[in-house]
Amino acid sequence: MKILVVNAGSSSLKYQLFDMQTKSVIAKGICERIGGERKGSDATITHTTIGMDKVKKEYAMPSHKEAMQAVIDSLLSAEYGCIKSMDEISAIGHRIVHGGPYFSKSVLVDETVVEDLSKCLDIAPLHTQPHLLGIEGCTAVMPETPQVLVFDTAFHSTMPEEAFMYSIPYKMYKEYKIRRYGFHGTSHRYVSRKAYEFLGLDPKNSKIITCHLGNGSSITAIKNGEVIDTSMGFTPLEGIMMGTRCGSMDPAIVPFIMEKEGFTPKEMNEFMNKKCGVLGVSEISSDLRDIEAALLHNDEMAMRACKILSYGIKKYIGSYTAAMNGLDAIVFTAGVGENTPVIRLLAMSDMEYFGIVFDPDKNIVTTHKDHEVIISKPESRVPVVVIPTNEELVIAEETEEVVNEGRKYERVVF
């Protein structure tokens, strides 16, 4: 079985084609500038069939329909493609950021599913609209191919009420569905599963904390195989400091800045999402690689950003250890989690009380590795590991499972 994984953005569409027999990527690529200023006439597709050279071509893409056609044309290309017929693609798996209160597991696409996903537009407009366009584009080009939606929020649907509810009037929670949803669920699911295997832990009797650290970051507490809490909330803005997102702060700061700067609600939302975080604190960059380079020159602003981020990670680990009444492992993953030793070092220092004995030497040499590595010392009661994430594989596996089961959507608001 071959599964095409699609991640649709407002003006982009990323894709990977998986061979599910070997769980390997056959081809991957990205369409950019979809529906641009010149109606997508300046759009491009960059395609790579594994084992061949990368190919970049211009392609008119006024909508996601044309983008999907560009993907299929690339996959079928006699020169640089990898399949002979569209019939080789058994299903399409979509990465969906926000499932709202409607989706607690992956589902086959039908009219009811699209209708309920559309209800998430007011909760997550920046993500939901592109996802709907991606589904529409796939339906137009491959109408007979089953499509499956895999939700970032679904893995976190096991959180108890005391963890997902905010202290607002209950009627607002019921009416507007304001609650903690959590994100990066496919990543947290993948690395937690890998951690159980790698460390020999029993998923039904273990307490682990997974730290997905990238431009967007979230930390999740997983007890006995189920999420009990996570740092991101109603939107991906809550939690620790991120690349350009402020993370959690005193809510009163919002109207204070709006009044001082004359921001509209939309401008304030954009400010918190795109002008804060590592970028805002360091005044250098949102990219931790640039911050690391600045550290080599003893840049105080860069070090300040690293300390704030690492301190936030440390606090979440402490609070989640208390919430679970114990801790069996800590996992670092994603771009920053896998490749930034200074953040791991600062976050894991002075944690002996929790049974963590960090190994600075292993921490340095594991950078840029492509496999699971323990970065704590043998005497550490709580192992600390780096596990490369693979969200696309999770989406492909979920898609295969849903299609094989013929799993239909049952409308339940959780």
N, C-alpha and C positions, 0 to 999 in steps of 0.2 A: 504493500500500500504506500502511495505517495501522498503527502499532506502539504498543502501550500499554506504557510502562516503569513498573515497580513496584519500590518500595524499601520492604520491610516491616520494621518494628521491632516490639518486644515489645508496644507499645500504640499504635502508629501505622502508617500506610500512606501513603507519598507516591506520587504518580503524575503522569505526563505522557503525553499522547497526541501522537504525531508523525505528520505527513504526510511520508512518505519521498520523495515526488516533489520536494518543495521543501526537505526537511530542516528543517522548521519545526515549532514547538509549536502545536498547535491548542487544547489545553486542559490544565490542570494543577490539582493540589489536594492536600489532605492530610486523612486521617481521623485523629482523635485520641481518646484515652481508650478505645481498644478493650478490651473485657473489664475495664472499670474496677470500682471497689468496688461499684457498683450493677449489675454484670453488663452494663456497656456502655450502660446506659440514659441516661447523661449524656454519651454520645459525640457528637462533632460532625464534620461534613464541611465543609471550606472549598473551594469550587470556583470556578475562573475559566476561562471560555471566552475566548480571546484576542479582544479587541475589545469585550467585554462587561464589566459590573460584576461584582465578586466577590460570591459568594453563600455565606453560612454558615448551615447548618441542623443541628438536632439530629436524631440518627438512632440508633436502638437497635443497638448493635454488640457483642453478647456474644462474638463471635469474628471472625476475619479473613474468614470467609465473608460475614457481614453487611456488613462494611466494603467488600468487593469489590462486593456488590450495590448499596451506596450509590454507589460510583464509577460503575457502569454506569447506575444511575438518573439520576445527574447528567449523564453524557455523552449520554443519550437524552432528557433533558428538553426538551419543546417550548418551554419558557420561556427556559432558559439553557444548553441543551446544544449539541452540535455534530455529532452523527451521528443518523441515522434508524433504524439497525438495528445490532445487535451484530455482524452479518455484515461490517460495514465494518472491524472490527478483525481484521487478518490474523494477528497474533501478539502474545504477551506476552513482554516481556523483563524478567527479574528481576536486580536488582543483588544479587550474593552476595559478602559480605565475604571469607570464607575458604573456599577450595577444598581446603585440606589438600594432601596429596601425590597426590591422585587426579585433579585437574582442571588441565590445563595449557592448555586452550582452552575456548571457549564450546560448550555442548552443548544438544541438544533434551532436554526432560524425558521420562524414562520411569521404570519401576520401578527399574531398576539405578542410574540417576542419583540418585534419591531415597534409595536404600539407601546409596550411597557418601557422599552429602552428610550423611546421618545419622551417619556415622562421624566427622564433624568436630565433633560435639557436645562431646566432651571437650576438644578443642583450642580451640574458640571457642563456648562455650555461649550467651553473651549475644547473639551474632549469628545463629548457625545455627538455633536454635529458632524465632525469628521468621521467618526465611527459609522454613523448612519450613511454618510456618503460612500464610505468604503464598502459597506454591505450592498448599497444600491449599485455601485460600479461592478461588483462581483456578480450580482444577480443579472445585470445586463449582458455581461460577457459570457458567463458560465451559468445559465439559468437552471440547468439540470444537476449541477454539482451541489451536494449537501454543504451547508455552511453552519459552523458552530461558533458560538460566542463564549469566550473564556474571560472571566472577570477578575481584575486585580483585587476587587473588594471581597470576592467570594470566600477566600481562605480565612478571612477575619470574621465571618458571620457567626462563629461559635462564641464570640465574646459575651460574657454575662452582662446583664442590664447595668450593674453598678460600674462597669468599665466603659460601656458605649454611650451612656446617657450623659448629657450636660445638665447643669443646674439652671435650667430655664423652665418657665411654666410648662407643665405637662401637655397642655392643649396645643402648644406650639410644636412640641415634639411630634404629636399625633397628626397635626394638620400639615406641617411643612417638612416632616421627616428629617428633622435636624438631630443628628446623632453622630457618633464616631463610626466611620466606615472602615478606615484603614486602606492602605494601598501597597503596591509591590507584592501582592499576594502570591503571584506565580513564582517570584524569586524566593520569598520566604519559604514557600512550600518545597521548592526544589532543594535548597541548601539544608533545610531541616531534615529532609529525607536522606540526603547524602551524609549528613552528620550522624544520623542513627546507624547507617551502614558502616561508615568509616571508623566510628568510635565504639561500635558494638553496643549501642544503647537500645533499650526496649522502648519503642515509640509509645507504648501504653503505660510506661512507668518511668518517665524522665521529665526533666525540667531544663529547657534550653532557651537561650536568648540569641536571636539572629539579628545581625546589624547589617542592613542593606545601605551602604554608604556610597552615594554618587553625587551628581549634581542635585538630585532629589534624594533624600535619605529618610529611612524609617527603621525603627527598632521594634522587635516583636517578641513577646513572651509566649512560649509554647509549652503548655503543661499536658503531659500524657497525650501528645499528638494533636492537641487542639489549641488554637489561639485564645488566650485569656485577656490580652491587652496589646495595644500597638500604639506607636507614638503619633502617627498621622491621624487626622480626625475626620471632620465633615468634608474637608478638602485636603489636598496634599500640602497645605501651607503650615499645618500644625506640626509640632515636634521639635527636633533639634535644628540648629542652624544649618542651612544648605548652601548650595552654590550662589543663588541669588534670592532665595527665600528667607524671610526673617525667622521662621519657626515660631514657637510659642513665646508670647510676651504679654504684659499687662494689657488687657483690652482697652483700658482708658487711654493708652498711647495712641490708639487709632484716631479718635475724634480730636485729640490734642494736636497731632501732626496735621490733620485735615484743616484745622482752624489756622494753624501757624503758616502752612504752605498754600492754603487756598485750594486744596485738592477736592475734586468731586469724588463720590464713592468709587467710580470706575478708575479714576487716576490713583486713588489710594490703594485699591486692589492690585493694580499694576505695579505700584511702588513696592508693596510688600512682597510681591512675587518675583520682580525682576531687578530691583535696585538695592536689595538688602543682602543679608547673609554674608558669605565669605567675601563677595565683591564689595559690599558696602563697608564692612569692618576693615578690610585690608586696604581698600582703595587701589588695589593692584589688578585683581582678576577674580573670576569665579572658579577658575580652573586650578585645582590643587597642585598640578604640575608647575604652574607659574609660581604658586606660593612656595613650593619646595625650592625652586630656583632662587627665590628672593631670600629664603632662609640661609642659603650659602653665603649671602652678603650681610648676614646678621640684621635683616630688616625687621624692625620692631613691630610694624603693622602686620606683617606676615605671621610672626610668632603669636601675636595677639589673636588673630583669627584661628590659628591652630589650637590654641589653648581653650578658647571659647567652645569650639566644636568638640574637642576631646572631653572637656568638662561636662558638656551636655550628654555625651555618650555614657560617661561614667555614672552620672546621676540616674539615667534611665536603667542602666544595669543594676544599680543598687536598689531602686524602687521595685523593679520587676522581680529581683531575687526575694525581696520581702513579700511581694504579692503571691509568689509561688511557694514560699516557705522553703527555699532551697534552690540550688543551681547545679546542673550536671555538665554544662558546656556553654561556651560562647563562640559564635560563628561570625566572622567578618566576610563580607562579600561585596560585589559590584565594583565599579571603577575605582573609587577611593578606598573602599574596604580591602580590595585585593592588592592595590598598587601603591599605597601611601604609608610607608612604615612609621613616619613620625606621628601620624594620627593614632595608629594602633599603640605605639609606645606610650604616648601621653595618656591615652584612655586607660591602658592596663597597668600603669605605674601605681604603686601604693594601694594595691587591692589584695594584699595578703590576708586581710581579715576574712575575705570571702573564699579563701583557699586557692587563690590564684598566684602562681609563681611564674612570672613572665620571663621569656628568654629573648633578650635584645638581639643576640647574634642570629638566632633562627629568624627573627622578625625581619632583619635586613636581607638575608639571602633568599627569602621566599618571594621577594617582589617579582612580579611578572611571570610567576609560575602558572602552569595550566592544570594543576591537579591539587588535591587536598593536602594540606600541610599543617602539622601541629607547631604552634609558635610559643608554647609554654614549656616549662621544664618538666622532666619526668616526675618530679616530686609534687607537682601541682595537682591538688585534689580536683580542681576544675580545669579541664583542658581548654585551651584557646586555639581555635583552628581558623585557617583561611580556606574557603571553599569557593572556587569560581562558579558564578551563577550561570544558568542557561534557561532563561524564561521562555525562549522560543520553543525549546524542546518540550517543556511542560505543556505549552499550548498545543503542540502537535500531538502529544500523548493523550491529552484530554479530548482533543478532536477525534482521534481514532477510537477512544473508548465510547464517546457519546454516539458516534455513528454506528459502531458495532452493536451497541445496546439499543439503538433506535430511541434514545432518551427524549421524551417529549417534555415540553414546558408545562409545569403545573403552577398556576398563579397563586403564590403565597407571599404576603407581605410580612417580612420578618422584623 
